[in-house]
Amino acid sequence: MKRLVVGVVLVLSVLVSCAFAASLKDMVIEKSFYGFTKDGTPIDQYTLVNANGAMVKIINYGGIVTELWVPDKNGLLRDVVLGFDTLAEFEGPNDPYFGCIVGRYANRIAQGRFTIDGVTYQLACNDAGGARPNMLHGGVKGFQDVVWKAIPMKTPEGPALRLKYLSHDGEEGFPGNLDVTVTYTLTNDNALKIEYVATTDKPTVINLTNHAYFNLEGEGSGDILNHELMIAADNYTPVDNNLIPTGEIAPVAGTPLDFREPRKIGERIQAFAEPPFKGYDHNFVLNNQTGELALAARVKAPGSGIVMEVYTTQPGVQLYTGNWLDLKGKGGKYYGQYAGFCLETQHYPDSPNHPNFPSTLLSPKEVYKQVTIYKFLTE
């Protein structure tokens, strides 16, 4: 009997190994030269293809997702993220953070100022849209403008790209040497999984996200107003005219921000047609506040039949509907207002200045870990 059990275990081990080897064989990871930065640094693009033929392309400048091809209801692949064709455009002044890693702190910090242990830190302020300048998405040179060390990997889940960056003490005014790792995995069930890990040698604040603009009909195909959106949030954080939270956590019920049941994005967007919004640009307080992975949002494009489900460990998600877009993107296609939407999983804006918000403080003995998954299917 013992020999039989051992034999069965060995057979199962061989079968599992063969299956894993086959899945690895079906994966594709290719590296190609993408261009030189303004200062002459060479940048590479990594193409990941999963066992189903879905594909993502990522460059190590800003960790930018340049393309994301997923199947529609007819089995045809569509590129569902907005972007540019060249590195010069991603480096240029018109880039609205297409597809990049955002940090050290995503979203805004009021007047670029916060206090830790009685010490006040002044950040670089790059958001002058309101009456007072604020820090937006990491400052003048955030993580979207740095070169990351790239490590391609084949994993049981699918092909992956690990990106690493050391943000030095004082960079953009933030305290502490912050060691950051971001891993993109294109899973074999057609999901783009993003894992964030960071450590610091001095107390600091951190809030990482990805700023992909999605159009599930295909990038450059028009606006996203007919997309049907559900957000698992009973509350949101109201803001002032500088888009800085007031500190209140308010219910979405009875407001145009109520996406608890699926609604077309364009159905009530005109309620925010005037500046400073010009569309949706709001942080939602997700119902799941446990830190465990949970469904945050679901979007469906009626034409393509593509559905995107968003899962995250984060306590919030920023819905942004490309309110200020007015430029040419990939292939010279025009991206106008509402050409794409962002679902930026995150901690709340200006959290360091609101003790009632979930903390974004990271201490030297702690490890920052967050996961977000954008899963694609069809209906």
C-alpha positions as CSV (number, residue, x, y, z in Angstrom):
1,M,0.0,0.0,0.0
2,K,2.8,2.4,0.9
3,R,4.5,1.8,-2.4
4,L,1.2,2.4,-4.2
5,V,0.7,5.7,-2.4
6,V,4.2,6.8,-3.2
7,G,3.7,5.8,-6.8
8,V,0.5,7.8,-7.1
9,V,2.2,10.8,-5.5
10,L,5.0,10.6,-8.0
11,V,2.6,10.3,-10.9
12,L,0.7,13.3,-9.7
13,S,3.9,15.2,-9.3
14,V,5.0,14.4,-12.8
15,L,1.6,15.4,-14.2
16,V,1.7,18.7,-12.3
17,S,5.2,19.4,-13.5
18,C,4.3,18.6,-17.1
19,A,1.2,20.9,-16.9
20,F,3.3,23.7,-15.4
21,A,6.0,23.2,-18.1
22,A,3.3,23.3,-20.7
23,S,1.9,26.5,-19.3
24,L,5.4,28.0,-19.2
25,K,5.8,27.0,-22.8
26,D,2.6,28.8,-23.8
27,M,3.8,32.0,-22.2
28,V,5.7,34.6,-24.2
29,I,8.0,37.3,-22.8
30,E,9.9,39.4,-25.3
31,K,12.2,42.4,-24.7
32,S,12.7,45.1,-27.4
33,F,14.3,48.5,-27.5
34,Y,11.8,51.3,-27.1
35,G,13.8,54.5,-27.3
36,F,16.1,56.9,-25.6
37,T,15.0,59.3,-22.8
38,K,15.8,63.0,-23.1
39,D,19.0,62.4,-21.2
40,G,20.0,59.5,-23.4
41,T,19.0,56.5,-21.2
42,P,17.9,53.5,-23.3
43,I,14.4,52.2,-22.5
44,D,13.1,48.7,-23.2
45,Q,9.6,47.4,-23.8
46,Y,8.5,44.0,-22.5
47,T,5.7,42.1,-24.3
48,L,3.9,39.5,-22.1
49,V,1.6,37.0,-23.8
50,N,-0.4,34.6,-21.7
51,A,-1.6,31.1,-22.6
52,N,-4.8,32.5,-24.2
53,G,-3.1,35.0,-26.4
54,A,-4.0,38.1,-24.4
55,M,-1.1,40.5,-24.4
56,V,0.3,43.5,-22.4
57,K,3.3,45.7,-23.3
58,I,5.1,47.6,-20.5
59,I,8.1,49.9,-20.7
60,N,10.6,50.4,-17.8
61,Y,10.2,54.2,-18.1
62,G,7.5,54.9,-15.5
63,G,6.4,51.3,-15.5
64,I,3.9,52.4,-18.3
65,V,1.4,49.9,-19.7
66,T,1.6,51.0,-23.3
67,E,-0.8,48.3,-24.7
68,L,-3.3,45.8,-23.3
69,W,-5.0,43.4,-25.7
70,V,-7.9,41.3,-24.5
71,P,-10.6,39.3,-26.3
72,D,-14.0,40.8,-27.1
73,K,-17.3,38.8,-27.3
74,N,-16.3,37.6,-30.8
75,G,-12.9,36.4,-29.7
76,L,-11.1,39.3,-31.4
77,L,-8.3,41.1,-29.5
78,R,-8.8,44.8,-28.7
79,D,-6.3,47.2,-27.1
80,V,-8.2,48.7,-24.2
81,V,-5.7,51.3,-22.8
82,L,-5.0,54.8,-24.1
83,G,-1.5,55.8,-24.7
84,F,1.2,57.1,-27.1
85,D,3.4,55.5,-29.8
86,T,6.7,57.1,-28.7
87,L,8.8,57.7,-25.6
88,A,9.1,61.4,-26.4
89,E,5.3,61.7,-26.1
90,F,5.3,59.9,-22.7
91,E,8.0,62.3,-21.6
92,G,6.3,65.3,-23.0
93,P,4.2,68.0,-21.3
94,N,0.9,66.7,-22.7
95,D,1.1,63.2,-21.1
96,P,-1.9,62.9,-18.7
97,Y,-0.1,60.0,-16.8
98,F,-1.1,57.4,-19.4
99,G,-0.7,53.9,-17.9
100,C,2.1,54.7,-15.4
101,I,3.0,53.8,-11.9
102,V,2.1,56.8,-9.7
103,G,4.1,57.6,-6.5
104,R,5.3,58.2,-4.0
105,Y,1.9,59.6,-3.3
106,A,-1.0,59.2,-5.8
107,N,-3.6,61.9,-5.9
108,R,-3.2,65.2,-4.0
109,I,-1.6,66.4,-0.8
110,A,-2.9,69.9,0.2
111,Q,-0.2,72.5,-0.3
112,G,2.3,69.7,-0.5
113,R,2.6,69.6,3.2
114,F,2.3,67.0,6.0
115,T,3.8,66.4,9.5
116,I,5.3,63.2,11.0
117,D,6.4,63.0,14.6
118,G,6.3,66.8,14.9
119,V,8.4,67.4,11.7
120,T,6.7,69.2,8.8
121,Y,7.8,68.2,5.3
122,Q,7.3,70.4,2.3
123,L,6.9,68.6,-1.0
124,A,7.3,69.8,-4.5
125,C,4.0,71.3,-5.6
126,N,3.0,70.7,-9.2
127,D,-0.7,71.1,-9.2
128,A,-1.7,74.8,-9.7
129,G,-5.2,74.2,-11.0
130,G,-6.8,75.7,-8.0
131,A,-6.3,78.7,-5.8
132,R,-3.4,77.1,-4.0
133,P,-0.7,74.8,-5.3
134,N,-0.8,71.2,-4.2
135,M,1.3,68.1,-4.7
136,L,-0.2,65.8,-7.3
137,H,0.9,62.2,-8.2
138,G,4.3,62.4,-6.5
139,G,5.4,65.9,-7.5
140,V,7.3,67.4,-10.3
141,K,9.2,64.2,-11.1
142,G,7.1,61.3,-9.8
143,F,7.5,57.6,-10.4
144,Q,6.0,58.0,-13.9
145,D,9.2,59.8,-14.9
146,V,11.9,57.5,-13.5
147,V,13.6,54.5,-15.0
148,W,12.9,51.2,-13.3
149,K,15.1,48.1,-13.2
150,A,13.1,45.4,-15.0
151,I,13.2,41.7,-14.3
152,P,11.0,39.5,-16.6
153,M,9.7,36.2,-15.1
154,K,7.6,33.2,-15.9
155,T,5.3,32.2,-13.1
156,P,2.6,29.6,-12.5
157,E,0.0,32.4,-12.9
158,G,1.4,33.7,-16.1
159,P,4.2,35.9,-17.6
160,A,5.3,38.7,-15.3
161,L,7.5,41.7,-15.1
162,R,9.0,42.9,-11.9
163,L,10.1,46.5,-11.6
164,K,12.3,48.0,-8.9
165,Y,13.2,51.5,-8.0
166,L,15.0,53.2,-5.0
167,S,13.5,56.6,-4.2
168,H,16.2,58.4,-2.2
169,D,15.6,60.4,1.0
170,G,14.4,63.9,0.1
171,E,13.3,63.0,-3.4
172,E,10.4,65.5,-4.2
173,G,10.6,66.4,-0.5
174,F,9.5,63.0,0.9
175,P,11.5,61.6,3.8
176,G,13.3,58.2,3.8
177,N,14.9,56.0,1.3
178,L,12.0,54.1,-0.2
179,D,12.7,50.7,-1.8
180,V,9.8,50.0,-4.2
181,T,8.9,46.8,-6.2
182,V,6.0,46.6,-8.6
183,T,5.1,43.3,-10.3
184,Y,2.9,43.1,-13.3
185,T,1.5,39.6,-14.0
186,L,-0.7,38.8,-17.1
187,T,-2.5,35.8,-15.6
188,N,-3.7,32.9,-17.7
189,D,-7.3,33.8,-16.8
190,N,-6.9,37.2,-18.6
191,A,-6.2,39.4,-15.6
192,L,-3.6,42.1,-15.2
193,K,-2.4,41.7,-11.6
194,I,-0.3,44.5,-10.0
195,E,1.5,43.9,-6.8
196,Y,3.1,46.8,-4.9
197,V,5.7,46.2,-2.1
198,A,7.8,48.9,-0.4
199,T,10.1,49.5,2.6
200,T,11.6,52.6,4.1
201,D,14.4,53.5,6.5
202,K,12.6,56.5,7.9
203,P,8.9,57.2,8.6
204,T,7.2,58.4,5.5
205,V,3.9,58.4,3.6
206,I,3.1,56.2,0.6
207,N,0.2,55.8,-1.8
208,L,0.9,53.8,-5.0
209,T,-1.4,53.2,-7.9
210,N,-1.5,52.7,-11.7
211,H,-3.0,55.4,-13.9
212,A,-4.2,53.4,-16.9
213,Y,-7.0,55.0,-19.0
214,F,-9.4,52.3,-20.2
215,N,-11.8,52.2,-23.1
216,L,-13.3,48.7,-23.3
217,E,-14.6,49.3,-26.8
218,G,-10.9,49.8,-27.8
219,E,-8.7,52.8,-27.4
220,G,-9.5,55.6,-29.8
221,S,-13.0,54.3,-30.5
222,G,-14.8,57.3,-29.0
223,D,-16.0,58.1,-25.5
224,I,-16.8,55.8,-22.6
225,L,-20.1,57.4,-21.7
226,N,-22.1,54.2,-22.6
227,H,-19.9,52.0,-20.5
228,E,-21.9,50.5,-17.6
229,L,-20.2,51.0,-14.2
230,M,-20.7,49.5,-10.8
231,I,-18.6,50.7,-7.8
232,A,-18.9,48.8,-4.5
233,A,-19.0,52.0,-2.4
234,D,-21.7,53.4,-0.1
235,N,-19.6,56.6,0.6
236,Y,-17.2,59.0,-1.0
237,T,-14.9,61.9,0.2
238,P,-16.2,65.3,-0.7
239,V,-13.7,67.9,-1.9
240,D,-13.2,71.7,-2.1
241,N,-12.6,73.7,-5.2
242,N,-8.9,72.6,-5.2
243,L,-10.1,68.9,-5.2
244,I,-8.8,68.5,-1.6
245,P,-10.9,66.4,0.7
246,T,-12.9,68.3,3.3
247,G,-12.4,65.4,5.7
248,E,-16.0,64.3,5.5
249,I,-17.0,60.8,4.5
250,A,-20.5,61.2,2.9
251,P,-23.0,58.8,1.5
252,V,-23.4,58.4,-2.3
253,A,-27.1,57.7,-1.9
254,G,-29.2,60.3,-3.7
255,T,-26.2,61.8,-5.6
256,P,-24.8,61.3,-9.1
257,L,-22.0,59.3,-7.4
258,D,-24.3,56.4,-6.6
259,F,-22.9,53.5,-8.7
260,R,-23.9,50.8,-6.3
261,E,-26.0,49.4,-9.1
262,P,-24.7,49.4,-12.7
263,R,-25.3,52.7,-14.5
264,K,-24.0,54.2,-17.7
265,I,-21.1,56.5,-16.9
266,G,-22.7,59.3,-19.0
267,E,-26.1,59.1,-17.4
268,R,-25.4,61.8,-14.7
269,I,-22.0,63.0,-15.6
270,Q,-23.3,66.5,-16.5
271,A,-23.8,67.1,-12.8
272,F,-20.1,67.7,-12.7
273,A,-19.7,69.4,-16.0
274,E,-18.2,72.6,-14.6
275,P,-14.6,73.1,-13.3
276,P,-12.9,72.0,-11.2
277,F,-14.4,68.6,-12.3
278,K,-15.6,68.6,-15.9
279,G,-16.7,65.0,-15.3
280,Y,-16.1,62.4,-12.6
281,D,-12.9,62.9,-10.6
282,H,-13.9,61.5,-7.2
283,N,-12.5,59.2,-4.6
284,F,-14.9,56.4,-3.5
285,V,-14.7,54.8,0.0
286,L,-14.9,51.1,-0.8
287,N,-17.2,49.0,1.3
288,N,-14.4,46.6,1.9
289,Q,-12.0,48.1,4.5
290,T,-10.4,44.9,5.7
291,G,-7.2,45.1,3.6
292,E,-8.1,41.8,2.0
293,L,-8.6,41.4,-1.8
294,A,-12.2,42.2,-2.7
295,L,-14.3,43.4,-5.7
296,A,-14.2,47.2,-6.0
297,A,-15.8,47.9,-9.4
298,R,-17.2,46.3,-12.5
299,V,-17.4,47.9,-16.0
300,K,-19.0,46.6,-19.2
301,A,-18.8,47.9,-22.7
302,P,-22.0,47.1,-24.6
303,G,-20.5,47.0,-28.1
304,S,-17.5,44.8,-27.5
305,G,-19.0,42.8,-24.7
306,I,-15.8,43.2,-22.7
307,V,-16.2,43.3,-18.9
308,M,-13.5,44.5,-16.5
309,E,-13.7,43.5,-12.9
310,V,-11.4,45.4,-10.5
311,Y,-10.3,43.7,-7.3
312,T,-8.1,45.4,-4.7
313,T,-6.8,45.4,-1.1
314,Q,-6.9,49.2,-1.1
315,P,-9.6,51.2,0.8
316,G,-10.5,53.6,-2.0
317,V,-10.8,54.0,-5.8
318,Q,-10.6,57.2,-7.8
319,L,-12.9,57.4,-10.7
320,Y,-11.6,59.8,-13.4
321,T,-13.3,60.1,-16.8
322,G,-10.6,61.8,-18.8
323,N,-12.3,65.1,-18.4
324,W,-9.5,67.2,-19.8
325,L,-8.3,65.0,-22.6
326,D,-7.7,66.8,-25.9
327,L,-4.7,65.2,-27.8
328,K,-3.6,62.6,-30.3
329,G,-2.7,59.2,-29.1
330,K,-1.7,55.9,-30.6
331,G,-1.7,55.8,-34.4
332,G,-2.6,59.5,-34.5
333,K,-6.1,58.7,-33.1
334,Y,-7.8,61.6,-31.4
335,Y,-8.5,61.3,-27.7
336,G,-11.1,63.9,-26.7
337,Q,-13.0,64.5,-23.4
338,Y,-14.2,61.2,-21.9
339,A,-12.1,59.0,-24.3
340,G,-11.1,56.8,-21.4
341,F,-11.8,56.2,-17.7
342,C,-9.4,55.5,-14.8
343,L,-10.2,53.4,-11.8
344,E,-7.2,54.2,-9.6
345,T,-7.2,52.0,-6.6
346,Q,-5.6,53.9,-3.7
347,H,-5.7,55.4,-0.2
348,Y,-7.7,58.6,0.0
349,P,-6.3,61.9,-1.3
350,D,-4.6,64.1,1.4
351,S,-4.8,61.2,3.9
352,P,-1.6,62.5,5.8
353,N,-3.7,65.6,6.8
354,H,-6.8,63.7,7.9
355,P,-6.5,61.5,11.0
356,N,-9.9,60.0,10.3
357,F,-8.8,58.5,7.0
358,P,-7.0,55.2,6.7
359,S,-3.3,55.9,7.4
360,T,-0.7,56.1,4.7
361,L,2.2,56.2,7.2
362,L,5.0,53.6,6.6
363,S,7.5,53.0,9.3
364,P,11.0,51.3,9.0
365,K,9.8,48.1,10.6
366,E,6.8,47.7,8.3
367,V,6.3,46.5,4.7
368,Y,3.8,48.2,2.4
369,K,1.9,45.7,0.4
370,Q,-1.1,46.3,-1.9
371,V,-2.6,44.3,-4.7
372,T,-4.9,45.3,-7.6
373,I,-6.3,43.0,-10.3
374,Y,-8.0,44.1,-13.5
375,K,-9.8,41.0,-14.7
376,F,-11.2,40.8,-18.2
377,L,-14.1,38.6,-19.4
378,T,-17.0,38.9,-21.9
379,E,-20.7,38.8,-21.8
